[in-house]
């Protein structure tokens, strides 16, 4: 069976009773105060521009934050509706299919907003290797944009339904929590004292993959920074000295996380 996170219904409900109201309140407050916030951020950016520091980055961040809250609200509402029309989740195939479509829309909308607001460019090369599945996609993780690209470029473009290896902390994003627990993903507990069990659950994501399926994992285990690279090399120096030379040869990525 594909790995599912081991938590009780009460634990999941308790978390969502905190995260969903927080997002709703945040959306209502930001929407109500948006005109005032835009004026304040515009004034702030103007002062920074006079000092030669940035091009209205605060305004763009504010607008992207608002778009994110809009998308979160839509995602939460859609997941509640999908649960109802799938017979409270019992029509599993329908429930999963609708959730994958929502995931594609969610990522494409956020990425579109990012490209429009921040002028993010995108060049794709070699994506013909994606199909046919099943595939294992190993993602370099250098920024938050990375989390959107696989869904935009693999799910929406090539119709490959990815199973994600994610960190457990992301469950505090309610839309991701609700959708991510319907789709076969695994939210890794990085603080777990039973690393072998976590590895086994990640490995089980490869069970039952078909021609339109894939598994995505970030071998680094976290976002890349030069400081993290040096810290990981120092850990390897003490625990796995035979891997230090290979890790030092990796300049733009972290060494794969050791179990």
C-alpha positions as CSV (number, residue, x, y, z in Angstrom):
1,X,0.0,0.0,0.0
2,X,1.1,3.6,-0.6
3,X,2.3,5.4,2.5
4,X,-0.2,7.6,4.3
5,X,0.7,9.7,7.3
6,X,-0.1,8.0,10.6
7,X,-2.2,10.5,12.5
8,X,-5.6,10.2,14.1
9,X,-8.8,11.8,12.8
10,X,-8.8,13.9,15.9
11,X,-5.2,15.2,15.3
12,X,-6.1,16.1,11.8
13,X,-9.3,17.8,12.7
14,X,-7.7,19.7,15.6
15,X,-5.0,21.1,13.2
16,X,-7.5,22.2,10.6
17,X,-9.7,23.9,13.2
18,X,-6.7,26.1,13.8
19,X,-5.3,26.6,10.3
20,X,-8.6,27.1,8.3
21,X,-10.0,29.9,10.5
22,X,-6.5,31.5,10.5
23,X,-6.5,31.6,6.7
24,X,-10.1,32.9,6.5
25,X,-9.3,35.6,9.0
26,X,-6.1,36.5,7.2
27,X,-7.9,36.7,3.8
28,X,-10.7,38.9,5.2
29,X,-8.3,41.3,7.0
30,X,-5.9,41.7,4.1
31,X,-8.8,42.2,1.6
32,X,-10.5,44.8,3.8
33,X,-7.2,46.6,4.4
34,X,-5.8,46.2,0.9
35,X,-6.3,49.8,-0.3
36,X,-4.6,51.1,2.9
37,X,-1.8,48.5,2.7
38,X,-1.2,49.4,-1.0
39,X,-0.8,53.1,-0.1
40,X,1.6,52.2,2.7
41,X,3.7,49.8,0.7
42,X,3.8,52.2,-2.2
43,X,5.1,55.0,0.1
44,X,7.7,52.6,1.5
45,X,8.8,51.5,-1.9
46,X,9.1,55.1,-3.1
47,X,11.4,55.9,-0.2
48,X,13.5,52.8,-1.1
49,X,13.6,53.7,-4.8
50,X,14.9,57.2,-3.9
51,X,17.7,55.5,-2.1
52,X,18.3,53.2,-5.1
53,X,17.0,50.1,-3.2
54,X,14.6,48.0,-5.2
55,X,11.7,48.5,-7.6
56,X,8.4,48.4,-5.7
57,X,9.1,45.0,-4.2
58,X,6.9,45.5,-1.2
59,X,3.9,46.3,-3.3
60,X,4.5,43.2,-5.4
61,X,5.0,41.0,-2.3
62,X,1.7,42.3,-0.9
63,X,-0.2,41.6,-4.0
64,X,1.3,38.1,-4.3
65,X,0.4,37.4,-0.6
66,X,-3.2,38.4,-1.3
67,X,-3.3,36.2,-4.4
68,X,-2.0,33.3,-2.3
69,X,-4.8,33.9,0.3
70,X,-7.4,33.9,-2.5
71,X,-6.0,30.7,-3.9
72,X,-6.0,29.1,-0.4
73,X,-9.6,30.1,0.1
74,X,-10.6,28.6,-3.3
75,X,-8.6,25.4,-2.5
76,X,-10.2,24.9,0.9
77,X,-13.7,25.5,-0.5
78,X,-13.1,23.2,-3.5
79,X,-11.8,20.4,-1.3
80,X,-14.9,20.6,0.9
81,X,-17.1,20.4,-2.2
82,X,-15.1,17.5,-3.6
83,X,-15.6,15.6,-0.4
84,X,-19.3,16.1,-0.6
85,X,-19.8,15.2,-4.2
86,X,-17.6,12.1,-3.9
87,X,-19.9,10.7,-1.2
88,X,-17.9,12.0,1.7
89,X,-14.7,10.7,0.0
90,X,-16.0,7.2,-0.6
91,X,-15.9,7.5,-4.4
92,X,-12.1,7.5,-4.1
93,X,-11.3,7.6,-7.9
94,X,-13.4,10.7,-8.4
95,X,-12.1,12.3,-5.2
96,X,-8.5,11.8,-6.2
97,X,-9.0,12.9,-9.9
98,X,-10.7,16.2,-8.8
99,X,-8.0,16.9,-6.3
100,X,-5.3,16.5,-8.9
101,X,-7.1,19.0,-11.2
102,X,-7.3,21.4,-8.3
103,X,-3.6,20.9,-7.6
104,X,-2.8,21.8,-11.2
105,X,-5.0,24.9,-11.1
106,X,-3.5,26.0,-7.6
107,X,0.1,25.7,-8.8
108,X,-0.6,27.3,-12.2
109,X,-2.4,30.3,-10.7
110,X,0.3,31.0,-8.2
111,X,3.1,30.6,-10.7
112,X,1.2,32.8,-13.2
113,X,0.9,35.5,-10.5
114,X,4.6,35.1,-9.7
115,X,5.6,35.5,-13.4
116,X,3.3,38.5,-13.8
117,X,4.3,40.3,-10.6
118,X,8.0,39.5,-10.5
119,X,8.9,39.0,-14.2
120,X,10.0,35.4,-13.6
121,X,11.3,33.8,-16.8
122,X,11.1,30.1,-17.7
123,X,13.0,28.0,-20.2
124,X,12.2,24.3,-20.5
125,X,14.6,21.9,-22.2
126,X,14.4,18.1,-22.5
127,X,10.9,17.6,-21.1
128,X,10.2,15.0,-23.8
129,X,11.9,12.5,-21.4
130,X,9.0,12.9,-18.9
131,X,6.6,10.6,-20.7
132,X,5.8,7.8,-20.7
133,X,5.7,7.1,-17.0
134,X,6.2,5.8,-14.4
135,X,9.0,8.3,-13.5
136,X,11.0,9.3,-10.5
137,X,11.6,13.1,-10.5
138,X,14.5,14.4,-8.4
139,X,14.0,18.1,-7.8
140,X,16.7,20.6,-6.9
141,X,15.2,22.8,-4.2
142,X,16.6,26.3,-4.2
143,X,13.5,28.5,-3.8
144,X,9.8,28.4,-3.1
145,X,9.2,28.6,-6.9
146,X,10.5,25.0,-7.1
147,X,7.5,23.7,-5.4
148,X,5.2,24.9,-8.2
149,X,7.2,23.9,-11.2
150,X,6.6,20.1,-11.1
151,X,2.9,20.5,-11.0
152,X,2.9,23.1,-13.8
153,X,5.4,21.4,-16.1
154,X,4.7,17.7,-15.3
155,X,1.1,17.3,-14.1
156,X,-0.6,20.0,-16.2
157,X,1.5,19.7,-19.4
158,X,2.2,15.9,-19.5
159,X,-0.6,14.6,-17.4
160,X,1.8,12.7,-15.1
161,X,0.3,12.5,-11.6
162,X,3.1,13.0,-9.1
163,X,3.3,11.6,-5.6
164,X,5.3,14.0,-3.5
165,X,7.7,13.5,-0.6
166,X,7.0,16.6,1.5
167,X,8.1,17.8,4.9
168,X,5.5,17.4,7.7
169,X,5.5,21.1,8.5
170,X,3.6,21.8,5.3
171,X,0.5,20.3,6.8
172,X,0.0,23.7,8.5
173,X,-1.0,25.0,5.1
174,X,-4.7,24.0,5.1
175,X,-5.3,23.7,1.4
176,X,-2.1,21.6,1.0
177,X,-3.1,19.6,4.1
178,X,-6.6,18.8,2.7
179,X,-5.5,18.0,-0.9
180,X,-2.2,16.4,0.1
181,X,-3.8,13.8,2.3
182,X,-6.2,12.8,-0.6
183,X,-3.5,12.3,-3.2
184,X,-0.9,9.6,-2.3
185,X,1.9,11.7,-0.9
186,X,4.0,11.3,2.2
187,X,4.8,14.1,4.7
188,X,8.1,13.2,6.3
189,X,8.6,13.7,10.0
190,X,12.2,15.1,9.9
191,X,12.3,14.9,13.7
192,X,11.4,11.3,13.9
193,X,13.7,9.0,15.9
194,X,12.8,6.1,13.6
195,X,14.5,7.1,10.3
196,X,14.2,3.6,8.9
197,X,10.4,3.7,9.2
198,X,10.3,7.1,7.4
199,X,12.5,5.7,4.6
200,X,10.2,2.7,4.2
201,X,7.1,4.9,3.9
202,X,8.8,7.1,1.3
203,X,9.8,3.9,-0.6
204,X,6.2,2.7,-0.6
205,X,5.2,5.6,-2.8
206,X,6.7,3.6,-5.7
207,X,4.1,0.9,-5.2
208,X,1.5,0.5,-8.0
209,X,2.9,3.2,-10.3
210,X,1.4,3.2,-13.8
211,X,2.2,4.9,-17.1
212,X,0.7,8.2,-15.9
213,X,2.3,8.3,-12.5
214,X,5.5,9.4,-10.9
215,X,7.2,10.1,-7.6
216,X,8.9,13.4,-6.7
217,X,11.6,13.7,-4.1
218,X,14.1,16.5,-3.3
219,X,17.2,14.4,-2.5
220,X,18.7,17.4,-0.6
221,X,15.9,17.3,1.9
222,X,15.8,21.1,2.2
223,X,16.3,24.3,0.3
224,X,19.9,25.0,-0.9
225,X,22.0,27.7,0.6
226,X,25.8,28.0,0.7
227,X,25.7,27.9,4.5
228,X,23.6,24.7,4.6
229,X,26.1,23.1,2.1
230,X,29.0,23.8,4.4
231,X,27.1,22.5,7.4
232,X,26.1,19.3,5.7
233,X,29.7,18.7,4.5
234,X,30.9,19.2,8.1
235,X,28.3,16.6,9.3
236,X,29.5,14.2,6.6
237,X,33.1,14.7,7.7
238,X,32.3,13.3,11.1
239,X,29.7,10.6,10.2
240,X,30.5,9.6,6.5
241,X,34.0,10.8,5.8
242,X,34.2,8.7,2.6
243,X,31.5,10.9,1.1
244,X,33.1,14.3,1.8
245,X,35.1,14.5,-1.4
246,X,32.0,13.8,-3.5
247,X,29.9,16.3,-1.5
248,X,32.5,19.0,-2.0
249,X,32.3,18.5,-5.7
250,X,28.7,19.5,-5.7
251,X,28.8,23.3,-6.0
252,X,25.1,24.2,-6.6
253,X,23.3,21.5,-4.7
254,X,23.4,19.9,-1.3
255,X,24.6,16.3,-0.8
256,X,21.7,13.9,-0.7
257,X,20.4,13.5,2.8
258,X,21.7,10.4,4.6
259,X,19.2,8.2,6.4
